[in-house]
Amino acid sequence: MTTSTGPTTATVRRAADAPPLITTADLPPARHFVDGKFLDGSPERLIDVVDPSTENVIAQVPEGTAEDVDRAVAAAVEAKDQWGRLVPKARSEVLHAIADRVAENAELLARLESANTGKPFAVSRDDIGMTVDTFRFMAGAVRATTSLAAGDYAEDHLSVILREPLGVIGVVTPWNYPLLMAAWKIAPILAAGNTLVLKPSEQTPLTTLKFAELVADLLPPGVLNVVNGYGPVVGARLAEHPDVNMIALTGSVPSGRAVARAAADSLKRVHLELGGKAPVVIFQDADLAAAASSLRVASFWNSGQECGAACRVLVHESVAEQFVEQLVGEVGALVVGEPSAGDDVEVGPMVSKAHFERVTGYLARAKSEGLRVAVGGGALDGPGYFVAPTVLVDVPEGAEAAREEIFGPVVTVETFSDEDEAVRRANDVPLGLSASVWTENARRSHDVAARLDFGTVWVNSHLVLAGEVPWGGFKGSGYGRDLSIYALDDYSRTKHVMHNHGR
């Protein structure tokens, strides 16, 4: 790719003599997965799947049609009653078996994910590990759900609360965490007794298709279905389909709006996990070295292609210079490279040429607006969609780079003078997924965290996740919760049955 001018110092570590990450035998069937088997799509309508480290095409998948979606939904409808009637123990055992199967194939799935997305192996392996954990958690959680106790709440009338599946769920997953985001949807959807039709990103479908291949013998036909294709066709049909009871999407804000509009006519439920622009509020008493070290990971994990990334620093003016110096030292030491270039590679490429151009476009505009590049600042030489890990400083309030989700290896640094200003400016973005507060003052940490309008707020850490706690945002970041028992709530419905037992 073309190299930008500026203080870019990073180079891309290449792996010229390394064996390929995957072989043809590792690839899943490049087809749709419907009713328990792989089915051909139109041979004239194929989508190239590109390795972003090399720009080489590694596979082709069929471009799905509305008719392909209809066929998959019909299979899910046919399977829903039998699956939904299973007792929690039976569904739990299937989910444990799925977790075992993923764990048995963890290294294959990690290599496939890295080949398709350019993820460093540390990221891919973490994705597979949390995929296993997500299925194990949901396998246990479905056996321990709670509701209002049965009892007489009106005289001589016994109330019983039933928890039921919704039915068929349409799922749209993103390109940045292909298998993990699929697992965050599939596991609670199946645990709650639903069936589903999933559209993976057309850019990164390989691990989702491989997952379907690996677990095909564990699930009844029609319970899990995968249709490849583009959002405006496959995603839109799922959102509008009258037999789909809910549409769940992880993706961009525009995609969320489109899905919600399409779902409105049938009044189906909508579950949206959209973008983020996470502020990192660093007070003058914070452990600056710990914050800088944490941001080395939390800002650049998955090459910054992470909706919870610590991408917008607001630091007290009295310690800003000291903090920037430490952050630049951490960022300048990041290892950028192809996944096959070593297990110590920390930052890979952008997922696609289009996204590479989007991120470098933000950087070019930031520099033209007077933002100073402390490290990084542009593209890196050679094949692949690599962008140097970047820190932008002298960022004024309201700057585009500090308000819009760049979704790349870019951190902006602003300063503030007092606590109220910090809170106001942290909240002054349209997205509300996550944030962090850095201070040694316990009273301040509790108070400021409560005032931040974000679904997750970390104190003295950032981007730490666990299956037991919910993930989801406020404002433009959508609604609905992934992970935890709250996801089971999202994918089920409550029914009140009242018995008149008066005599």
N, C-alpha and C positions, 0 to 999 in steps of 0.2 A: 504494500500500500504506500501511498505518497506520504512522506514525512513532513510534519508541520515544522515551522520555525519556532524557536523559543528555547527555554532552558531544559529541554528533555535530556535526561542523562541515562535513562534505563536502556538496556538492550534486551533482545529476546533470546533466551537460551533455546537453542535448537537441538534436535536429537537425530542427526543425520544417519547414524549407524544403528539406531535402535530398531528392533522389529516392530511391525505395525501393531497398533493397539488391539485391533480386531482382525479376524479373518472372515471370509465369506461364511464359514460354518457357524460363526458366532451370531450372525444377523438373524433377526426374527423373520418369519414370513412377511413379505411386503404386501400385505393385503388387509382388508377389514376383518375384524373378529366378531362374528354374529352367531348367536344361538349355539355356542360351544365349538365353533369351527371357523377356520379362516376361509374367507370367500373373496373371489376376485372382484376388483372394480373394473372400471373402463380402462382398457390398455392404451387408449388414445389420450387419457387425461392423467398424467403422472406428475408428481412433485419431486424435485431433486432435494435430497437430504445432503447437506454440505458439512464437511469437517472445517470448522472455522479457524483451526490452526494452520491448515494447508490450503484451504479454498478448493479442495478436491471433493467431487461428488462421491459419496460412499454408499448410497442406496437411492431407490426411488419408491415412493408409495403412491397408491391411487388417490386421485382427487375425488373425494366423496360427493355424492349428489343428495338431493332431498329424498329421492327414492331409496338410497342406501340407508338414510336415517329412518325412514318409515319402516323398512324391513327390520332394523335393529330394535326399534321401539316395539314393534309387534312381538318380537321374541321376548323382550323384557316384560311386556304385559302378560304374555302367556306364562312366564315363569314366576310372576310376583306372588300369586296366592300360595303356592306350595312353599316358596322360600319364606314368606312372611308368617306362615303358620308354624314354622319350626320353633321349638322352645329355645330360650336364650342359650342353654348349654350346648345344643346342637350347632347353632351358629357360631358360638365361641370356639368350639373344636375346629371348625373349618377355618376360622381366622388364625388360630394357632398353627394349623397345618400350612396356611399361606405364609406365615412368618417363617416357619421352618424352611419352606421351599426357597424363599428369598435369601435367607441366611446361607443355605447350601450353595447358592449361585452368586454370592456377594461379589466375588472378584470379577466374574464375567460381567455382571451388571455394572460394576464400577468402570471397567474398561469400555464398555459400550457407551455409558453416559459420557465419559471423557472424550471419546472419539466423536460423538455427536455434538457435544456442547463446547468442547475445549476446556472443560473444568480441570483444574489440578486434581491429582488423585486424592489429596487430603479432603477436598470438597466432595468428590464423588463417593468416597468411602464413607464419609459422614452422612451423606444422603441415604446410602443403602442402610447404614446402621439405624438411622432414625425411621426409615421405612419399616424395618423389622419391629422396632419399638412401638410404632404407631399401631400396627396390627395386634401386637401383644397387649397393649393397653386397652384397646377397644374390645378385645376378646374377654378381658376381665371386667371392664366397665359395664358391658351389656348384662352381666349377671348380677349387678349390684345397683340397678337403677332404683330411685326412690320417687314417691309421689305423696300427695296428701293422703293421710291415713283414712281408710274407710270408716264411716261413722254416720250418725244421725246429725245432720246440720239443719234439717227442717224436721219438725215433730213427726214421728212415725214414718220417716222416710230415710232409708239407708242409701248413702251415696258411695259409689265405687268409681275410682278413677282408673281408666284403662289407658295404656300407652300403646299406640298402634303405628305401624309403618305408614309412610305417606303413599307409597306405591312405586312408580317409576321416576327416577331422578335423571335428569340430563346434566352432564358435567362437561365443563370446558376448562382445560388445564393450560398453564403457560409454558414458555420455552425455557425459563431460567432454572426451574427445578422440576424436570419432566416426571421422574418417577416419584419423588418425594411428595410433590403437590397432588399427584394422582392418589398416592396412599392416604394423604390427609383427607381426601374425599371418599375413596373407595371403602376404607376401613369402617368409619362410622355409618356410612350408607348401608353397607352389608350388615353390620352389627345390629342396626335398628330394624332390619327385616325388609329393606327395599331392594329393588333391582335397579340397574343403571345402564345408560348408554353414555360413553365417554368420547369426547373429541380431544385428542392430544394436539399440541401445537404442530402445525404442518412443518415447522423447522426442526423439531426435536421429538419425533414419534417413536424412536427405536426402542427405548427401554420400556415404554408402555406396552408396545406390541410384544416385546420379549416377556414381560410380566404376564400378559394374557396367555402366551404360549406355555409358560412354566406352570401356571396354576389351572390350566384348562381342565385337567382331570379332577381337580378338587372342588369345583363348583358345578352345580346343575346347569345344563344348557340354558342360555338366555338370561342368567343372573347378571353376568358381566358382559358387556358388548363394547367394542371399540370401532369407531368410524373415523377414518382419516379425512382431512380436507381443510378447507378455509372457513373462517368464522362467518363471513357474510352468507355462506350457503349452509354448511353443516351446523354451525353454532346457531344460526338464525332459525333453522328448521327445528332444532331441539327446543329453543326458547318458545316457539309459537305452537308446537305440536299439542293437539288437544289431549292426547293420552299421556303426556309427560306432566307429572304432578308438581315438580319443582325443578328449577334450573339453578345450578351452582357453578360459579365461575371464579377462578383466580386469574387475574389479568389486569389490563390497563383500565384507566377510568373511562376512555371512550368505549371500550368493549363492554364494560359494565353498564353504561348507559344504553347501549344498543340491545343488550340482553334484557334489561328491565323493561324497555319499551316493547320489545317483541312479546314478553311474557304478560304484558298488561291485559291484552284482549281476553286471554283465558283465565286471568286472575290467579295464575299459579304462583306459588311461593318462589321467592328469589333469595339466593345466598350469594353475597358478593364479597370477595377479598381483593381489594384493588391496590392502588399504589401507595407509596409513602414518601415522606420527605422529613426524615427523622432529625429533629434538633438535638444537639448535644450541648447542654448548658453547663459550663465549667465556671464555678465560682472561685474567688481568690484564695480560698482555703483548701482547694482541691489538691489531691496528690497528682501533680501534673505528669510526672513520669509514668504513673500507672494509667492515667487517661491516654497518653500518647501511645503507650504499649498496647492498650486495649483497642484503640482505633486502628492500629496496624492490621488487626484482624477484622474488627467490626465494620470498618469502612470499606475494606477491599476484599472481603470474603466473596467468593464467586465472582471475582473481578468487579465488584461493586454492582453487579446485576442482581440486586437483592432489595426487596421492598422495605425491609427494616434496616437497611444500611445506615451507619452513622455518617451521614453525608453533609450535615449542616452544623458546623460548630459555632456556638455563641460563647465567647470567653470573656471574662471580666477584663477590662482594659488594663488593669494594673499588672496582670500576669500574661497578657496576650503575647508579647514578644518572646518571653521565656517559653511559653507553651508551643508557639509556632516553631521555634528552633528545635524543640524535642520532637514534635510531630514530623517535621521535614526530615530529621535524622532517621526516624523509623520508616517513613515512606520511601526515602531514597535507598534504603537497604532491602526493599522488597525484591524477591526473585521473580522475574517475569519470564514465562516460557511455555513451550508446548508441554502437555501433560506427560509425554513419554521422555522428557528431558531430565526427570529426576523427581523423587518424592519430596524434595524441598522446594519445588516450584510453588509459589504462593498466588500468582496472578496469571490468568490465561487470557485468551482473546475475547473480544465481543462476539456474540453468538452468530452474527450475520453481517454481511456488507451493509445492509440498510441500517442496522443498529449502529455499526461502526461510524457510518456517515452522520447519524443523528448525534452521537456523543461528540465527535470531533467538531460538528457544527456548533454545539453549545460552547465548546472551548474557544473556537474562533470568535464567536460573538462576545464571550466574556472578555477576551483580550482587547477586542475593539472598543469595549465599554470602559476600559481602564482598570479592570481587575488584574492584579499582579500575580504571575505564576511563580510560586516559591519553589516548586519542583514539578517535573513532568511537563504537561501542557500540550501534548499532541500525539500523533500517531508514531509508530515505530517501524523501522525499515523491515523489508522482506515480505514474504508471503504471510497470509493470515491477517486477522482483523484486530491487531494489537494496539492498545492505547496505553501510554505511559501512566502509571499511578501519579495522580496530580493533586496538588494543594493550591487553591486560589485564595489569596489574601487581599486586604484592602477592599473588602466586599461591602458595598453600601447597603443600607436597608432597602428592601424591595427589588434588589437585582434579580434578573431572570434566573441566573445560575443558583441563587439561594432560595428561589420559590418553586421552580419547576423540577420535576423528577428527571434527572439526567440519566440515571440507571446505568452508571458506569463507574470507573475507578477515579472518581472526582470528589474532593472534599472542599467545601467553601468555609472560610473563617471570617466571622464578624465579631465585633466587640460590643460590649454593653457597659453601662456605668452603675446601674443599681438593679435590685432584684425585680421590681415591678416592670422595668423595661425589658429585662430578660424574659419574663413570663409572657408579656404582651407580644414580643417579637417571635418567641418560639411558637406561640399559638397562631400567629398571623400568616398561616399558609392554608390552602384549601384542603390539604390532606391531614389525616389524624390517625396514622397507624401506630407509630411508636416514637419514643423519645427517651433521653437519659439525662440524669442530674448528677453532677459531680461536686461533692462537698463533704467535709468532715463534720459538719454541723447537723446533728440528728434532727433537731427541730425544723431546720430549714429543709432538709431532705423530705420530710413528711409533708410539710406545707406546700412546697413547690410542686412535688409530684401530684398532689391533689388538685392543683390549679392548672396543670397541663392537660390539654384537651386531646389526649391520645389513648388508644386502647391498651397499650402496654407502656409502662414507664419503668425503666431500670434506674437504680441508684448505685453509682460507682461501678457500673458494668454496662455492657451493651451487647445485644444480640445473643443472649443466653436463653435457650428455649427448653421446654420440658413437656412431655406428653400429657402431664396431669393438669396443666394450666392452659387457659384459652388463648387463642391468637386471633385477633381481628381488630378492626379500627372504627373510628368515628368519622363524621363529616364525609369528605369525598373518598375516603378509603373504604367505604361500603358498610355492609351490615351482615350479621351472621358471624359465627365463631367456628374456627377450626380447632382441632385438638380438644382434649378434656371431655368431661361429661356434657359440657355445653354443646358440643357438636352433636352428640346423640339427641339432645333436645331439639336441635335444629332440624334433624332428619326424621323426626317422629311427630305424632300428633296426640293430643289427649282427648279422651272421650269420657263424658260423665254419664254414668248409668245410675238412675235413682229408682229404688224399690219402695213401694208403699207397703209397709208391713203392719199397718194399723189393724187392730182387731176389736 
